[in-house]
Amino acid sequence: MNERQIAESIGKLVGIVTALEQQVLALLLAAAKAGMDPEDVRRAIEAMPEPNVPSLGKDAHDQAMVGFMRRVELAALQREDHPSGKGWLERLLEAVRGSKAQ
């Protein structure tokens, strides 16, 4: 492969990954509004076999998974009928305050 073909391949891969991320985020938001518990997502991820990620992609994979779980938590905060009885903005502010304390 020459440099142009490599650049095209990387560009296509980035486009696919970006589309997958957008689709997953839409599903997360819909699931959160339907009552999804972030712990259910965490347990499902833990139940899956560990993926075979090449060493060059391991850091990127780990960072993406941290970002994914953060988005799961934020999506759950957007629920209007949260069991705590608190509104989404109040829960968001509590989460932000809690993350600053860490």
N, C-alpha and C positions, 0 to 999 in steps of 0.2 A: 504494500500500500504506500502511496505517496502522501505527502503532507496534506494536500487538498482532500484526499479521500478520508484521511484520519480526522481532519477538522469537520468534514461533513458527517462522519459517523458519530463523533462526539456531539455535534449539534443535534442530530436526530435523537440520540440517547437522552440528552438534556430535555428535549421536547417531550419525549415519552415519560420520563420521570416526573416532569412538571405536571403533565396531564394526570398521571396516577395520583400525585399528591393532591391535586385539586379535587379529584373524584373521592379520595379517601376523606378529605376534609368535609366535603358535602355530606357524605355518609355519616361522619361523626356528628355533625351538627344535627342532622335528622334524627339520629339515634339518641342523642342527648335530649332533644326536645320530646322524644317519645318516652323518655324515662330511663335511659341507659345509666347504669351505675359504672363509674370509672373502674371500680374494682373488678367488675365483670370483664372489662377489656384487659386489664392487667393479668387476671387469671388466665384468660384465653391466650395471651401472648406467652405467658410462662408455660402453658401446656403444649405449645408448639415446639417441635424439635429445633434445636439451635441451627441457624442457617450456616452453610459453608461459605463464608465470606473470605475472599482472597485477602492476604495481609495488607496489600496496598489500599483496600477499601474498608478495612476494619474500623478505623477512626471515623470515617464518614458515615458508616453504618451506625455506629454507636451514637454519634451526634444526632443522626436522623431519628433514631428511636427515642432519645431524650426529648427531642422536639415534638415527636408524635405524642408521647405521654403528656407533655405540657398542653398540647392542643386538646387531648381527651379531657383533661381537667378543666380547661377553659370552656369547652363545649358543654360540659355538665353544668358549669356555672350559669350558662345561658338559659337553663330550664326555667320556665315561668312557674311551674307547680312543684318546686323543690320540696322534699319532705320536711325540711327545716322550717318551712313557712316564710322564709326570708326571700325577698326579691333578688333577682339576678345581680343587680348593681351592688346591693349590700354584700352578697356572697363574693362578688368579684373584689370589692374593696378589702374584705377580710382575707381573701387569698393573696392579694398583693401585699398587704401588711405582713402576712405570715411568711411570704417568700423573702421579704426584706429582713426578717428576723433570723433567717437561716444563714 
